[in-house]
Amino acid sequence: MISSVTVYCSSSNLAPRDYFTAASDLGRAFAKRGIGLVFGGGRVGLMGCIADAVMEGGGTVKGIIPRFLEEREVAHYGLTELHVVETMHERKMKLAEWGDAYLVLPGGFGTLDELVEVITWKHLGHHNKPIILLNLNGFWNPLLLFFDRIAAEHMVSEEHGSYYSVCNTILEVLELLQEQA
């Protein structure tokens, strides 16, 4: 049963507006469905947007932020729980452990790092949780092509595509999470 989702996404306030709209819509949908949010603990960018929407909808939000980013990412103190940890590694471990599924919205290097890590862990048998990429405006298409290339060149197995699901809309994400329940 999916009762909480770890969301990886941008901390940039300069991301396209439609990404903010999607993050807000997802947050409201999570709250309405009783799905808790686990995220990086920042008040900025898509991270802050989805957290605010879940909280405004009466949902629960657990944030995890390393002490050195507490000020830089402007830690979100208005959450159900905010955990300040010492290292990025500790943050990533808690993010990975606390959600029943992973949802990846558009983001930068940190988001990409987290995505590749949970895919690698799934490949190695460390978890069997759903990994969902929200492919807004084809954001993940270049990366998906790269994944196909590394499979074609036998750097990873052909089954790599079974490790994650790609959704183009919020409705597809919500339906996929419902199927996992």
Short mmCIF file of the C-alpha atoms (twelve columns), coordinates in Angstrom:
data_MODEL
# 
_entry.id   MODEL 
# 
loop_
_atom_site.group_PDB 
_atom_site.id 
_atom_site.type_symbol 
_atom_site.label_atom_id 
_atom_site.label_alt_id 
_atom_site.label_comp_id 
_atom_site.label_asym_id 
_atom_site.label_seq_id 
_atom_site.Cartn_x 
_atom_site.Cartn_y 
_atom_site.Cartn_z 
_atom_site.pdbx_PDB_model_num 
ATOM 1   C CA . MET A 1   0.000  0.000  0.000   1 
ATOM 2   C CA . ILE A 2   1.278  3.439  -0.937  1 
ATOM 3   C CA . SER A 3   0.798  5.706  2.066   1 
ATOM 4   C CA . SER A 4   3.747  8.030  1.406   1 
ATOM 5   C CA . VAL A 5   5.724  9.044  -1.645  1 
ATOM 6   C CA . THR A 6   9.266  10.361 -1.746  1 
ATOM 7   C CA . VAL A 7   9.370  13.159 -4.295  1 
ATOM 8   C CA . TYR A 8   12.602 14.288 -5.910  1 
ATOM 9   C CA . CYS A 9   12.424 17.634 -7.718  1 
ATOM 10  C CA . SER A 10  13.988 21.012 -8.364  1 
ATOM 11  C CA . SER A 11  14.852 23.537 -5.677  1 
ATOM 12  C CA . SER A 12  15.002 26.289 -8.293  1 
ATOM 13  C CA . ASN A 13  12.526 29.148 -8.187  1 
ATOM 14  C CA . LEU A 14  13.295 29.782 -11.871 1 
ATOM 15  C CA . ALA A 15  11.776 26.550 -13.216 1 
ATOM 16  C CA . PRO A 16  8.974  26.936 -15.774 1 
ATOM 17  C CA . ARG A 17  5.641  27.964 -14.268 1 
ATOM 18  C CA . ASP A 18  3.826  24.864 -15.532 1 
ATOM 19  C CA . TYR A 19  6.158  22.720 -13.401 1 
ATOM 20  C CA . PHE A 20  5.048  24.707 -10.353 1 
ATOM 21  C CA . THR A 21  1.425  24.218 -11.342 1 
ATOM 22  C CA . ALA A 22  1.974  20.472 -11.622 1 
ATOM 23  C CA . ALA A 23  3.773  20.323 -8.259  1 
ATOM 24  C CA . SER A 24  0.907  22.194 -6.606  1 
ATOM 25  C CA . ASP A 25  -1.730 19.996 -8.267  1 
ATOM 26  C CA . LEU A 26  0.135  16.862 -7.153  1 
ATOM 27  C CA . GLY A 27  0.416  18.140 -3.606  1 
ATOM 28  C CA . ARG A 28  -3.310 18.808 -3.395  1 
ATOM 29  C CA . ALA A 29  -4.050 15.382 -4.899  1 
ATOM 30  C CA . PHE A 30  -1.760 13.675 -2.360  1 
ATOM 31  C CA . ALA A 31  -3.484 15.441 0.535   1 
ATOM 32  C CA . LYS A 32  -6.935 14.573 -0.810  1 
ATOM 33  C CA . ARG A 33  -5.974 10.892 -1.152  1 
ATOM 34  C CA . GLY A 34  -4.198 10.674 2.205   1 
ATOM 35  C CA . ILE A 35  -0.766 10.158 0.628   1 
ATOM 36  C CA . GLY A 36  2.020  11.638 2.716   1 
ATOM 37  C CA . LEU A 37  4.912  13.509 1.140   1 
ATOM 38  C CA . VAL A 38  8.555  12.790 1.913   1 
ATOM 39  C CA . PHE A 39  10.933 15.323 0.352   1 
ATOM 40  C CA . GLY A 40  14.204 17.229 0.690   1 
ATOM 41  C CA . GLY A 41  12.927 19.734 3.257   1 
ATOM 42  C CA . GLY A 42  13.455 22.947 1.310   1 
ATOM 43  C CA . ARG A 43  11.009 25.832 1.140   1 
ATOM 44  C CA . VAL A 44  12.112 26.862 -2.364  1 
ATOM 45  C CA . GLY A 45  11.448 25.690 -5.904  1 
ATOM 46  C CA . LEU A 46  9.221  22.775 -6.770  1 
ATOM 47  C CA . MET A 47  10.122 21.233 -3.404  1 
ATOM 48  C CA . GLY A 48  8.535  24.054 -1.455  1 
ATOM 49  C CA . CYS A 49  5.602  24.255 -3.841  1 
ATOM 50  C CA . ILE A 50  4.540  20.622 -3.489  1 
ATOM 51  C CA . ALA A 51  5.085  20.686 0.287   1 
ATOM 52  C CA . ASP A 52  2.947  23.819 0.649   1 
ATOM 53  C CA . ALA A 53  0.147  22.266 -1.402  1 
ATOM 54  C CA . VAL A 54  0.119  19.077 0.688   1 
ATOM 55  C CA . MET A 55  0.098  21.084 3.928   1 
ATOM 56  C CA . GLU A 56  -2.638 23.448 2.675   1 
ATOM 57  C CA . GLY A 57  -4.723 20.374 1.813   1 
ATOM 58  C CA . GLY A 58  -4.359 19.013 5.343   1 
ATOM 59  C CA . GLY A 59  -1.861 16.292 4.416   1 
ATOM 60  C CA . THR A 60  1.339  15.201 6.102   1 
ATOM 61  C CA . VAL A 61  4.825  16.209 5.008   1 
ATOM 62  C CA . LYS A 62  8.177  14.913 6.223   1 
ATOM 63  C CA . GLY A 63  11.186 16.950 5.150   1 
ATOM 64  C CA . ILE A 64  14.813 15.948 5.482   1 
ATOM 65  C CA . ILE A 65  17.515 18.573 5.029   1 
ATOM 66  C CA . PRO A 66  21.221 18.536 5.859   1 
ATOM 67  C CA . ARG A 67  22.396 21.195 8.259   1 
ATOM 68  C CA . PHE A 68  24.665 22.854 5.666   1 
ATOM 69  C CA . LEU A 69  21.664 23.341 3.345   1 
ATOM 70  C CA . GLU A 70  19.279 24.430 6.069   1 
ATOM 71  C CA . GLU A 71  19.931 28.092 5.272   1 
ATOM 72  C CA . ARG A 72  20.858 27.806 1.561   1 
ATOM 73  C CA . GLU A 73  17.680 25.938 0.596   1 
ATOM 74  C CA . VAL A 74  15.739 27.869 3.212   1 
ATOM 75  C CA . ALA A 75  14.498 24.966 5.324   1 
ATOM 76  C CA . HIS A 76  10.731 24.632 5.397   1 
ATOM 77  C CA . TYR A 77  9.759  24.940 9.062   1 
ATOM 78  C CA . GLY A 78  6.002  24.753 8.419   1 
ATOM 79  C CA . LEU A 79  5.893  20.983 7.876   1 
ATOM 80  C CA . THR A 80  4.431  18.102 9.813   1 
ATOM 81  C CA . GLU A 81  8.033  17.020 10.507  1 
ATOM 82  C CA . LEU A 82  11.374 18.549 9.553   1 
ATOM 83  C CA . HIS A 83  14.462 16.461 10.170  1 
ATOM 84  C CA . VAL A 84  17.818 18.245 10.079  1 
ATOM 85  C CA . VAL A 85  20.591 15.740 9.424   1 
ATOM 86  C CA . GLU A 86  24.358 16.102 9.211   1 
ATOM 87  C CA . THR A 87  25.149 14.859 5.691   1 
ATOM 88  C CA . MET A 88  23.699 14.528 2.200   1 
ATOM 89  C CA . HIS A 89  24.189 10.785 2.504   1 
ATOM 90  C CA . GLU A 90  22.019 10.659 5.616   1 
ATOM 91  C CA . ARG A 91  19.384 12.780 3.858   1 
ATOM 92  C CA . LYS A 92  19.353 10.505 0.821   1 
ATOM 93  C CA . MET A 93  19.090 7.375  2.972   1 
ATOM 94  C CA . LYS A 94  16.072 8.718  4.861   1 
ATOM 95  C CA . LEU A 95  14.429 9.902  1.641   1 
ATOM 96  C CA . ALA A 96  14.898 6.433  0.191   1 
ATOM 97  C CA . GLU A 97  13.656 4.623  3.295   1 
ATOM 98  C CA . TRP A 98  10.639 6.700  4.285   1 
ATOM 99  C CA . GLY A 99  8.612  6.630  1.067   1 
ATOM 100 C CA . ASP A 100 6.654  3.665  -0.292  1 
ATOM 101 C CA . ALA A 101 7.323  4.887  -3.846  1 
ATOM 102 C CA . TYR A 102 9.540  7.421  -5.602  1 
ATOM 103 C CA . LEU A 103 8.190  10.181 -7.831  1 
ATOM 104 C CA . VAL A 104 10.658 12.234 -9.848  1 
ATOM 105 C CA . LEU A 105 9.602  15.632 -11.167 1 
ATOM 106 C CA . PRO A 106 11.802 17.871 -13.301 1 
ATOM 107 C CA . GLY A 107 14.964 18.883 -11.518 1 
ATOM 108 C CA . GLY A 108 18.681 19.462 -11.751 1 
ATOM 109 C CA . PHE A 109 21.806 17.595 -10.731 1 
ATOM 110 C CA . GLY A 110 20.538 16.632 -7.279  1 
ATOM 111 C CA . THR A 111 17.305 15.237 -8.698  1 
ATOM 112 C CA . LEU A 112 19.218 13.324 -11.350 1 
ATOM 113 C CA . ASP A 113 21.575 11.937 -8.695  1 
ATOM 114 C CA . GLU A 114 18.657 10.741 -6.571  1 
ATOM 115 C CA . LEU A 115 16.879 9.186  -9.558  1 
ATOM 116 C CA . VAL A 116 19.920 7.259  -10.733 1 
ATOM 117 C CA . GLU A 117 20.629 6.123  -7.190  1 
ATOM 118 C CA . VAL A 118 17.164 4.619  -6.606  1 
ATOM 119 C CA . ILE A 119 17.246 2.981  -10.056 1 
ATOM 120 C CA . THR A 120 20.659 1.494  -9.251  1 
ATOM 121 C CA . TRP A 121 19.443 0.274  -5.871  1 
ATOM 122 C CA . LYS A 122 16.424 -1.351 -7.516  1 
ATOM 123 C CA . HIS A 123 18.705 -3.011 -10.071 1 
ATOM 124 C CA . LEU A 124 20.849 -4.352 -7.216  1 
ATOM 125 C CA . GLY A 125 17.799 -5.665 -5.321  1 
ATOM 126 C CA . HIS A 126 18.048 -3.135 -2.478  1 
ATOM 127 C CA . HIS A 127 14.356 -2.219 -2.892  1 
ATOM 128 C CA . ASN A 128 11.376 -3.035 -5.069  1 
ATOM 129 C CA . LYS A 129 9.483  0.240  -4.730  1 
ATOM 130 C CA . PRO A 130 7.836  1.901  -7.718  1 
ATOM 131 C CA . ILE A 131 9.904  4.623  -9.389  1 
ATOM 132 C CA . ILE A 132 7.839  7.074  -11.430 1 
ATOM 133 C CA . LEU A 133 9.184  9.812  -13.679 1 
ATOM 134 C CA . LEU A 134 6.726  12.629 -14.339 1 
ATOM 135 C CA . ASN A 135 7.742  13.515 -17.879 1 
ATOM 136 C CA . LEU A 136 6.229  17.002 -18.069 1 
ATOM 137 C CA . ASN A 137 6.744  18.555 -21.496 1 
ATOM 138 C CA . GLY A 138 9.052  15.648 -22.389 1 
ATOM 139 C CA . PHE A 139 11.539 16.776 -19.720 1 
ATOM 140 C CA . TRP A 140 13.002 13.293 -19.206 1 
ATOM 141 C CA . ASN A 141 13.057 12.268 -22.904 1 
ATOM 142 C CA . PRO A 142 16.803 12.932 -23.432 1 
ATOM 143 C CA . LEU A 143 17.672 10.907 -20.335 1 
ATOM 144 C CA . LEU A 144 15.376 8.059  -21.388 1 
ATOM 145 C CA . LEU A 145 17.120 7.991  -24.783 1 
ATOM 146 C CA . PHE A 146 20.456 7.827  -22.976 1 
ATOM 147 C CA . PHE A 147 19.190 4.927  -20.863 1 
ATOM 148 C CA . ASP A 148 18.219 3.139  -24.098 1 
ATOM 149 C CA . ARG A 149 21.674 3.830  -25.529 1 
ATOM 150 C CA . ILE A 150 23.548 2.409  -22.558 1 
ATOM 151 C CA . ALA A 151 21.333 -0.691 -22.803 1 
ATOM 152 C CA . ALA A 152 21.963 -0.976 -26.559 1 
ATOM 153 C CA . GLU A 153 25.702 -0.767 -25.874 1 
ATOM 154 C CA . HIS A 154 25.364 -3.437 -23.147 1 
ATOM 155 C CA . MET A 155 26.327 -1.166 -20.255 1 
ATOM 156 C CA . VAL A 156 23.078 -2.131 -18.520 1 
ATOM 157 C CA . SER A 157 20.643 -4.929 -19.178 1 
ATOM 158 C CA . GLU A 158 17.748 -4.590 -21.589 1 
ATOM 159 C CA . GLU A 159 15.402 -4.917 -18.597 1 
ATOM 160 C CA . HIS A 160 16.434 -1.478 -17.323 1 
ATOM 161 C CA . GLY A 161 13.102 -0.070 -18.474 1 
ATOM 162 C CA . SER A 162 11.246 -2.318 -16.047 1 
ATOM 163 C CA . TYR A 163 12.827 -0.489 -13.112 1 
ATOM 164 C CA . TYR A 164 10.760 2.661  -13.609 1 
ATOM 165 C CA . SER A 165 7.530  3.956  -15.112 1 
ATOM 166 C CA . VAL A 166 7.152  7.100  -17.178 1 
ATOM 167 C CA . CYS A 167 3.994  9.179  -16.820 1 
ATOM 168 C CA . ASN A 168 3.209  12.240 -18.901 1 
ATOM 169 C CA . THR A 169 0.371  13.572 -16.741 1 
ATOM 170 C CA . ILE A 170 -0.542 13.910 -13.095 1 
ATOM 171 C CA . LEU A 171 -3.573 11.694 -13.687 1 
ATOM 172 C CA . GLU A 172 -1.302 8.903  -14.950 1 
ATOM 173 C CA . VAL A 173 0.845  9.245  -11.808 1 
ATOM 174 C CA . LEU A 174 -2.192 9.054  -9.519  1 
ATOM 175 C CA . GLU A 175 -3.598 6.044  -11.375 1 
ATOM 176 C CA . LEU A 176 -0.251 4.253  -11.158 1 
ATOM 177 C CA . LEU A 177 0.002  4.935  -7.426  1 
ATOM 178 C CA . GLN A 178 -3.565 3.665  -6.990  1 
ATOM 179 C CA . GLU A 179 -2.692 0.451  -8.851  1 
ATOM 180 C CA . GLN A 180 0.186  -0.111 -6.417  1 
ATOM 181 C CA . ALA A 181 -2.111 0.213  -3.390  1 
# 
